Amino acid sequence: MEQIEDYECLVSEYIENAISVNVHAFISNDDTIIFPPSIQIVEHKENKLLYGGADFYSVDILLDDDAKKAIYANGKSIASKLKILGYKGVFGIDFLVDGKEVYFVEINPRFQASTFLLNQALIENNLPSIHYLQYQVMSNKKVELEIDYNLPVRKSFFSILYDFDSINEDFYNEFKLEVTTPDTRKSKFNDTRLNIEVVNNGIKKHYTLQKNSNFAYIVLDMPIVYKTFDGSIEIVNFIKRLIKSKSDRFINIKENEIEKIALLKFELLAYGAQLKNEAKRQLYKNRKFLTIRDGIAGGIEIIMFKNIHINVPIKEPFSYISPYKIEYDETNDTFFISCEDKYITDIRILPLPSFTNKTTKNGVKFEDVGQLFTDRLGISPFIGCKYNGKNSCQFCEIGNFDKMKINKLSDIEELLRECLRHDEMKHILISGGTPFNDRFEYFIDVLKLLRRHTDMSIYQMIEPVENELIKKLYDAGLDEIAFNIEIYDRNLAKKIMPEKSNKTLDDYINAMKFATTLWGKTGNVRSILIVGLEPIESTLKGVEMLLKLGVMPILSPFRPVPNTPLQYYSAPSAETMFEVWQKAQNLAKMYNMTLGPYCIACQNNTISLPTDKRYKYY
């Protein structure tokens, strides 16, 4: 046998967390054209790299101007060389982007999988499609066209790969629709819309398909990939959840199936629910708005299985394509949750508070003075936060307010009287944004005002302050206090909370240690940790640190709020919440404690369930 000579084999270097970018290019008889680039979605399945779609929308979010200019310059250079070789028509170029470095990968001399999406954007801007340009150049017709390389292409698509075990049946039907917020209340955090299109190439249920073959496309006018804080590019979790059928595991769910109920709660927190027309019409018979607030608890309040409270997102774009739906049964006058058109369980929707759409004598909207969350009145002495603008916490809508305002004691008193007369209010929270240090004493004034009218339990969330000020709150009658760490990893906290993170972990620890000498170690001193913005391991370290101090941990799932810097970051999956819940609960048992809050109604937007005898209604 003839001996084969050894040849040197060159293997390209693996670049961790590089961004895969595709750009369409076109060569006519006279010119070369470079079209707007897209982020390529690549999935790693069964030891294979599979193409998962393209995201044009995320380019401006994930790539800086230098990288985009380098892609254009390299694309022009490659196209010029191919033109000299006689190439005509469309082709694609793949790049890897690592920070400011751009690396050429390959040329694909054909239409790209994302060509159809780019065509939509071109036609919407009264420009010819790439297919028409291809016809022109192949017919030896003159092509005169100027394309703005920075043309905004606000579109993305995800390729659903066939898995015969768990395809969501909705995708056997093609559809195209525009969805807007179901809530009539005006707010920049509430004004959302989404265009959705499903294309499945006529595939029917009885067809035999190969696993991981292309089944259908979901086309959206929003980003579907995001950059995690560790630098990796990921697909948002609501897309991953959307294509997997999981409805069967909740059918005939029982009140004693705690783990199933936990998963269902976490699914609703993570992916929200579509509000069906019948349900929406029924709700609007008794309310002017669907919700009265935005942010982490800006959804609709429901109760299932007697005491499982959930604040369900209904106005964030991801909720518009949730597999879950809130429906209304007119015959039985009952609201219920369904999944992929299969009944899951009846629910009760809580009414809005009595003060909705009313104002104080000074003309201030009651909703701007405070909010009623289930059975807890949340009062905001301050509207806004000292950490605003570029320094604000990226997950919070309060930092996006133009400037801080102070609610007068007379307005706070009016709100309190209104709620005491008309609403099922059982305890009070003093919250809102963080004021400047010289305004802290106003908290004492508010607390004293509340104590003149009620002996209800009063809870306050504040950043770490001097022991003297903490003692003043205690002496004025505060029952519960929280110093919310939010992000345990302080290096990560610097990125997410640029100003608030200047309070060190030691600052929080010292404040909590002192507070436990006043309020004890039975859960009246608390701290919130946000789940989904840092690794699970980091969150759990924070949980254990709090437990050792005798401080109650409260786990709050990250929720992307429209018009905040993290609006396109992914909420944690239900499975992530479930894992954190189980592990954190096990840690709490080791210290003879439990996850917060104690209030069953206030668990509506937390990763907790009322499974312990210490949980209660106030």
Summary of the structure (lengths in Angstrom):
residues: 618
radius of gyration: 27.3
end to end distance: 86.9
largest distance: 100.4
contacts: 2001
relative contact order: 0.09
helix: 32%
strand: 25%
